[in-house]
Amino acid sequence: MEGFIEQVVKRENTAKNTVIKIVAVVLLFVIPLTFVVLARFINFYLALVGFFLFLGGIYVVWWVFSLQKVEFEYSIAGDSLDISKIISLRRRKKMLRVEIKDIEEMELGDDKIKNMHFRKVYNASKNINNTKENYYAIFNTPVYGKCLIVFNPNQAILEGMKPYMRRDLVVKLFYNRSK
């Protein structure tokens, strides 16, 4: 192992994340309030159930909010690229490990891959909608076949990958020349 380089990328909030947070907060108030209103007509104990649901709901909303904090860690160790997903700084999930020499195609922007189909797509980018800043790498695996990685490596990660990449990719990525 010649060196170790790593980068942590924080995922940006999207509209989907915002909607999830809003729904969680609305449900935090609507469900207990429903029990309190029903307590007036059915039984007083439903008001206590509503109160305890509100207290438990505070924890659930905090948990939902913390699940929306996602980071990706890219690391180069020798000739392999490892990508891990870190959820709310509590849980780490290894997404993939790929040998850098197995990357068949890699480019900035999605111009070439728009019409291609992949068996598995690994999204480890800041924002999947920002196609001009994302790098797209294509590789094959015995299990899935043709796969795609969408990620945002910094210059240090790219330089760490450079000695192990195929020469035509190095020329295209680092020297702005086509094949």
N, C-alpha and C positions, 0 to 999 in steps of 0.2 A: 504494500500500500504506500504510494508515494506521497499523498497528501489528503487533507480533509478540508472541504469548503462547504459552508452551509449558508442558507438564506431563509429568513422567515418572511412570509407575505401574508398580510392580513386581508381577508375578503371584505370587500366593500358592501355596505348595506344596499339591498335592492328593494324594489317596491313590494316584492313578495314578503321579505322580512318585516317591512313596516306593517303590512296588512296582518301578519301573524301576531305582531305585538299589539296592534289595536284591538283585534278580536279577543285576545287574551285578557286585556284590561276591561273590555266591555262585558265579557262573560264573568269576570271577577265581581262586577256589581250587579248584573242582571240575575244571576242564579240565586244568590243569597236574598236579594230583594224580593224575588218571587216567593221564597219560603216565608219571609216576614209578612208579606201581604196575605198569603194563604193562612198564616197563623191567626189572623183576625177572624177568619170565617170557620176554620176547622178546629185548630187546637193551639194553645199557647206554646207548646213545646216545639212547634215548627219554627217559631222565632229563634229559639236556641239553636236549632239545627242550622238555620240560616246564618246565625252568628258564627258558628263553628266552621261552616262552609266558607265563609268570608276569610276567617283566619287561615284555613288550609289553602284557600285560593291565593292568598298572598304568596305563600311558598311556591305554588304551582306557577304563578306568573313570573316570579323571580327565576325559576328554573327554565321557563320558556325563553325569557329574555337572555339568559346566559347561554342557552343552546344556539342562539343566533350569532355568537362571537366565534368565528371560525378563522383559523390561521393554517397556512400550509408551510411545511418546512421542506426545502429542497436541499439535498446534501449530495456531494460528490465524494465518494470514498474509493480511491483507486480508479478503476474503469467502470464503475457503476453509478447510476443516478437513482437515488432513493427519494421518494416523495411521501410525506406523512401528513395526515390531517389532524390538527389539534383543535379540539372542541372545548371552548370556554376554559382553556388552560388547565383542564382537569383530565381529559382523556385524549390519548394519542392512538390514532389508527393508521397503520401502515397501508398506504394506497397501492404502491407498486415499487418494484425494483427492476430496472432495465439496464442491460449492458449498453454502454454508449455506442459501442461498435455495431450494435444491432439496429440502431436508428437509421432507417432508410431515407427519410426525407425530413427536413426541418427548415422552417422559414418563419419570418415575421409577417403576420397578417394571414388572412384566410383565403386569399385569392385562388390558390390552386386546389384547396380542399373543399370548396363549397359544394361541388357536385359529387364528391366521393362518399362512399358508405363504409362505416366501420362497425365491427362487431362489438367493440367496447370503447367508450370515450372516458378518459380520466380528466375531469375538470379540476385543475388546481390553480386557477387564476384569480387575480383580484376581482375582476369583473368580466364575466363571459361575454357581455355585450360589447366590450371595447375591443373590437377585432384588430385594430391597428397596432395595439401595444402587446398583444398576446403572441407567444411563440407556439407553433403547432408542429409537433413531432410525430412521425408515423413509424411504427415498428410492428413486427410480427411476433406472436407468442404461440407456442404449441397448443395452448388451451383455447384461446379466443380467436386466433388468426390475426387479421389486420386490426390494429388498435391505434388510438390517437391520444396524445397528451396535449392539453391546453394549459400553458403555464407562463409565468412572467419571471424568467431568470434575470439576475443582474449581470453586469459585465464580469464579475469574479466567477460566477457559476459557468458562464459561457467560456471563459478562459480555461477553467478547470476541465471542461468537456473537450476542448479543442485538440489535445494530443491523442485522444482516443476516437475521435470522429473520423468518418471516411473522408478522404482528401477532397472529393468533389463538393461535399457539404462545407468543409472548411473554406474552400475557395469562394463558394457562393455566399456564405454567411459573413465571413470576416474581410473579404477583399472585394465584395460587391461585383462579382463576375458571375455570369450564368455558366451552366455546364459547358 
